[in-house]
């Protein structure tokens, strides 16, 4: 008879009929108990929890109440977009609360009334957190805008006021303004440029106020750095120059010449030509629309 050799040293003798065999399995590790309060979805909003966000909004409101009346009025004007809009927002909110208190459900089915009561009893927590975040951000931006207004004095314009009734402001010269009335740091920025050969000149500033564009009627174009009073670019065109202006930055400029409008870069190289734009006497670049507005006698 044939015999088979058992190579499995761990095998055991066969068990009797009807006897059950069980195999041991590795027991799963016990689950760790969760500690602390369960957080809802969206509880953390941009690095701050909802509780921290509410605490921050409460502190901002306390700071707003502690401000003087005039400063508090400026913050509220930035927050609501003016006193008129603030009053409209308050009246609108009051009307909404009255509508909620005296709601008319006669045109609704019982199923719709039940769902409406359910939504009122269980408000949307995620929507409330989002509204709280936006309200806190709006209040914070309004207070920052009021602080910037105090620093920059953007709410009022500068003026020259005469000391008595006999004195007229039109009699004040630039030299007197520089030597007698201005601070030394401000007076240092006042300078004279004598340009007699290629005039008349037109002068434009870029959006930052750092660079000035000089355009002479006889073909002289130059760009001056107003901080260092250094000449950045200078070139001559063999044509009549009627107007010039910067485009979106000081790296590009539009120059109105006799027959066309040319676009130059900061080095004075021509990069584009607007054919047929003749006798353009005025130009203005609209930075938010990326459009070049022109005023001319004739377009061909």
C-alpha positions as CSV (number, residue, x, y, z in Angstrom):
1,X,0.0,0.0,0.0
2,X,1.1,3.6,-0.7
3,X,1.9,5.8,2.2
4,X,2.2,9.6,2.3
5,X,4.6,11.5,4.4
6,X,3.2,14.4,6.4
7,X,5.6,17.4,6.2
8,X,3.6,19.6,8.4
9,X,5.0,19.3,11.9
10,X,2.1,21.1,13.4
11,X,-0.6,18.9,12.1
12,X,-2.5,16.7,14.6
13,X,-4.3,13.4,14.4
14,X,-7.7,13.4,12.8
15,X,-10.6,14.0,15.2
16,X,-13.5,11.7,15.7
17,X,-16.6,12.0,13.6
18,X,-19.0,14.7,14.8
19,X,-16.3,16.5,16.8
20,X,-16.1,20.3,15.9
21,X,-12.8,22.0,15.4
22,X,-12.3,25.7,16.2
23,X,-9.5,28.0,14.9
24,X,-8.2,30.7,17.1
25,X,-8.2,34.2,15.6
26,X,-6.5,37.3,16.7
27,X,-8.8,39.4,18.7
28,X,-9.4,43.0,17.4
29,X,-7.9,45.8,19.5
30,X,-10.3,47.5,21.8
31,X,-11.8,50.8,20.5
32,X,-10.5,53.9,22.2
33,X,-13.0,55.9,24.0
34,X,-13.5,59.4,22.6
35,X,-12.8,62.1,25.0
36,X,-14.2,65.6,24.9
37,X,-17.2,67.2,23.1
38,X,-18.0,66.0,19.6
39,X,-17.4,68.7,17.0
40,X,-19.9,69.4,14.4
41,X,-19.1,69.7,10.7
42,X,-17.8,73.2,10.0
43,X,-17.2,73.9,13.7
44,X,-13.7,75.2,12.9
45,X,-13.9,78.3,10.7
46,X,-10.7,79.5,9.1
47,X,-8.5,78.5,12.0
48,X,-10.9,79.6,14.8
49,X,-13.6,77.5,16.4
50,X,-17.2,78.8,16.5
51,X,-16.9,79.6,20.2
52,X,-13.7,81.6,19.6
53,X,-15.3,83.4,16.7
54,X,-18.3,84.4,18.9
55,X,-15.9,85.6,21.7
56,X,-14.0,87.7,19.1
57,X,-17.2,89.3,17.8
58,X,-18.3,90.0,21.4
59,X,-15.0,91.8,22.1
60,X,-15.3,93.8,18.9
61,X,-18.8,95.0,19.9
62,X,-17.5,95.9,23.3
63,X,-14.7,98.0,21.8
64,X,-17.3,99.6,19.5
65,X,-19.4,100.6,22.4
66,X,-16.5,102.1,24.2
67,X,-15.6,104.5,21.3
68,X,-16.6,108.1,21.3
69,X,-19.7,109.1,19.5
70,X,-18.0,110.5,16.4
71,X,-15.7,107.5,16.0
72,X,-18.5,105.1,16.5
73,X,-20.5,106.9,13.9
74,X,-17.7,106.5,11.4
75,X,-17.4,102.8,12.1
76,X,-21.1,102.3,11.7
77,X,-21.1,104.2,8.4
78,X,-18.4,101.8,7.1
79,X,-20.3,98.8,8.5
80,X,-23.7,99.7,7.0
81,X,-22.6,101.8,4.0
82,X,-24.0,105.0,5.5
83,X,-26.6,106.1,8.0
84,X,-29.5,105.8,5.5
85,X,-28.6,102.2,4.6
86,X,-28.2,101.3,8.3
87,X,-31.7,102.6,9.1
88,X,-33.1,100.6,6.1
89,X,-31.4,97.4,7.3
90,X,-32.8,97.9,10.8
91,X,-36.4,98.5,9.5
92,X,-36.1,95.5,7.2
93,X,-35.0,93.2,10.0
94,X,-37.8,94.5,12.2
95,X,-40.4,93.8,9.4
96,X,-39.0,90.3,9.0
97,X,-39.4,89.5,12.7
98,X,-42.9,90.8,12.6
99,X,-43.7,88.6,9.6
100,X,-42.3,85.6,11.4
101,X,-44.4,86.3,14.5
102,X,-47.6,86.8,12.5
103,X,-47.1,84.3,9.7
104,X,-50.1,83.3,7.5
105,X,-50.2,79.5,6.9
106,X,-53.7,79.4,5.5
107,X,-52.5,78.7,2.0
108,X,-50.1,75.9,3.1
109,X,-50.9,72.2,3.4
110,X,-50.6,70.5,6.8
111,X,-47.5,68.7,5.5
112,X,-45.9,72.0,4.6
113,X,-46.8,73.6,7.9
114,X,-45.2,70.6,9.7
115,X,-42.0,71.0,7.7
116,X,-41.9,74.7,8.4
117,X,-42.3,74.1,12.2
118,X,-39.5,71.5,12.0
119,X,-37.1,73.9,10.3
120,X,-37.9,76.6,12.9
121,X,-37.4,74.3,15.8
122,X,-34.1,73.0,14.4
123,X,-32.2,75.9,12.8
124,X,-29.3,75.3,10.3
125,X,-26.2,75.3,12.5
126,X,-23.8,75.5,9.5
127,X,-25.6,78.5,8.1
128,X,-25.6,80.2,11.4
129,X,-21.8,79.7,11.8
130,X,-21.3,81.1,8.3
131,X,-23.4,84.2,9.0
132,X,-21.5,84.7,12.3
133,X,-18.2,84.5,10.5
134,X,-19.3,87.1,7.9
135,X,-20.7,89.5,10.5
136,X,-17.4,89.3,12.5
137,X,-15.4,89.9,9.4
138,X,-17.5,92.9,8.3
139,X,-17.3,94.4,11.8
140,X,-13.5,93.9,11.9
141,X,-13.1,95.5,8.4
142,X,-15.2,98.5,9.4
143,X,-13.1,99.2,12.4
144,X,-9.9,98.8,10.4
145,X,-11.3,101.2,7.7
146,X,-12.1,103.8,10.4
147,X,-8.6,103.5,11.9
148,X,-7.1,103.9,8.4
149,X,-9.3,107.0,7.8
150,X,-7.9,108.6,11.0
151,X,-4.3,107.9,9.9
152,X,-4.6,108.9,6.2
153,X,-7.1,111.8,6.8
154,X,-9.1,110.7,3.8
155,X,-12.3,112.2,5.0
156,X,-11.1,115.8,4.4
157,X,-9.1,117.6,1.7
158,X,-6.2,119.9,2.2
159,X,-6.7,123.7,1.9
160,X,-4.9,127.0,2.1
161,X,-6.5,129.4,4.6
162,X,-5.9,133.2,4.7
163,X,-4.9,134.7,8.0
164,X,-7.1,137.9,7.6
165,X,-9.6,139.4,5.2
166,X,-7.0,141.5,3.4
167,X,-4.9,138.5,2.4
168,X,-5.8,136.5,-0.7
169,X,-4.7,133.0,-1.3
170,X,-4.2,133.7,-5.0
171,X,-1.3,135.9,-4.0
172,X,0.6,133.0,-2.5
173,X,3.5,131.8,-4.7
174,X,5.1,128.4,-4.9
175,X,8.3,129.9,-3.5
176,X,6.6,131.4,-0.4
177,X,4.8,128.1,0.1
178,X,8.1,126.2,0.0
179,X,10.2,128.6,2.1
180,X,7.6,129.8,4.7
181,X,4.7,127.4,5.1
182,X,5.8,123.8,4.3
183,X,7.7,121.4,6.6
184,X,11.3,120.7,5.6
185,X,10.6,117.1,4.6
186,X,7.7,118.2,2.4
187,X,9.5,121.2,1.0
188,X,12.4,119.0,-0.1
189,X,10.0,117.4,-2.7
190,X,9.4,120.8,-4.4
191,X,11.7,121.3,-7.3
192,X,11.9,123.3,-10.5
193,X,12.5,122.0,-14.1
194,X,13.4,124.4,-16.9
195,X,12.2,122.9,-20.2
196,X,12.3,125.6,-22.9
197,X,13.4,123.8,-26.1
198,X,10.6,121.2,-26.8
199,X,7.6,122.7,-25.1
200,X,4.7,123.1,-24.4
201,X,4.7,120.2,-22.0
202,X,2.1,118.0,-20.5
203,X,2.7,116.1,-17.3
204,X,1.0,112.9,-16.0
205,X,1.6,110.6,-13.0
206,X,1.2,106.9,-12.7
207,X,-1.3,105.3,-10.3
208,X,1.3,104.9,-7.5
209,X,2.5,108.5,-7.9
210,X,6.1,107.4,-8.1
211,X,6.8,108.2,-11.8
212,X,6.0,111.3,-13.8
213,X,5.5,111.4,-17.6
214,X,6.6,114.6,-19.4
215,X,5.5,115.0,-23.0
216,X,6.8,117.9,-25.0
217,X,4.9,119.2,-28.0
218,X,8.0,119.0,-30.2
219,X,8.7,115.3,-29.7
220,X,10.4,115.0,-26.3
221,X,9.1,112.2,-24.0
222,X,10.7,111.4,-20.6
223,X,9.9,109.6,-17.4
224,X,11.2,110.9,-14.0
225,X,11.3,109.0,-10.7
226,X,9.7,111.3,-8.2
227,X,11.4,109.7,-5.2
228,X,15.0,110.0,-6.3
229,X,14.4,112.7,-9.0
230,X,16.3,110.5,-11.4
231,X,15.7,110.3,-15.1
232,X,14.3,106.8,-15.9
233,X,13.6,107.1,-19.6
234,X,14.1,109.7,-22.3
235,X,13.6,109.6,-26.0
236,X,12.6,111.8,-28.9
237,X,10.0,111.2,-31.6
238,X,10.3,113.0,-34.9
239,X,6.7,114.1,-34.7
240,X,4.3,116.4,-32.9
241,X,3.2,115.1,-29.5
242,X,-0.3,116.2,-28.4
243,X,-0.8,114.1,-25.2
244,X,0.7,111.2,-23.3
245,X,-0.4,109.0,-20.4
246,X,0.6,105.9,-18.5
247,X,-1.3,102.7,-19.0
248,X,-1.9,100.1,-16.2
249,X,1.6,100.7,-14.8
250,X,4.7,102.9,-15.5
251,X,6.1,100.1,-17.8
252,X,3.8,101.2,-20.7
253,X,2.7,104.5,-22.0
254,X,0.5,105.8,-24.8
255,X,1.7,108.8,-26.8
256,X,-0.6,110.7,-29.1
257,X,1.3,111.9,-32.2
258,X,0.1,113.6,-35.4
259,X,-1.4,110.6,-37.3
260,X,-1.4,107.7,-34.9
261,X,-1.3,106.8,-31.2
262,X,1.8,104.8,-30.3
263,X,2.4,102.5,-27.3
264,X,5.9,102.5,-25.9
265,X,7.5,100.5,-23.1
266,X,9.6,101.8,-20.3
267,X,12.7,101.8,-22.5
268,X,11.1,103.9,-25.2
269,X,10.7,101.1,-27.7
270,X,7.5,101.0,-29.8
271,X,5.4,97.9,-29.1
272,X,2.1,98.9,-30.7
273,X,0.5,101.4,-33.0
274,X,-3.1,102.5,-33.2
275,X,-3.6,103.4,-36.8
276,X,-6.1,106.1,-37.8
277,X,-6.3,107.8,-34.4
278,X,-5.4,111.2,-35.7
279,X,-5.2,114.5,-33.8
280,X,-6.0,113.0,-30.4
281,X,-5.8,115.9,-28.0
282,X,-6.6,114.1,-24.8
283,X,-6.2,110.5,-23.4
284,X,-7.1,108.8,-20.2
285,X,-6.6,105.1,-19.3
286,X,-9.3,103.4,-17.3
287,X,-7.5,100.9,-15.1
288,X,-10.6,99.0,-14.0
289,X,-11.9,98.5,-17.6
290,X,-8.5,98.3,-19.4
291,X,-9.7,100.9,-21.9
292,X,-7.9,103.9,-23.3
293,X,-10.3,106.8,-23.7
294,X,-9.5,109.4,-26.3
295,X,-10.6,112.9,-27.3
296,X,-9.9,113.9,-30.9
297,X,-10.9,116.3,-33.7
298,X,-11.2,113.6,-36.3
299,X,-11.1,109.8,-36.6
300,X,-10.4,108.3,-40.0
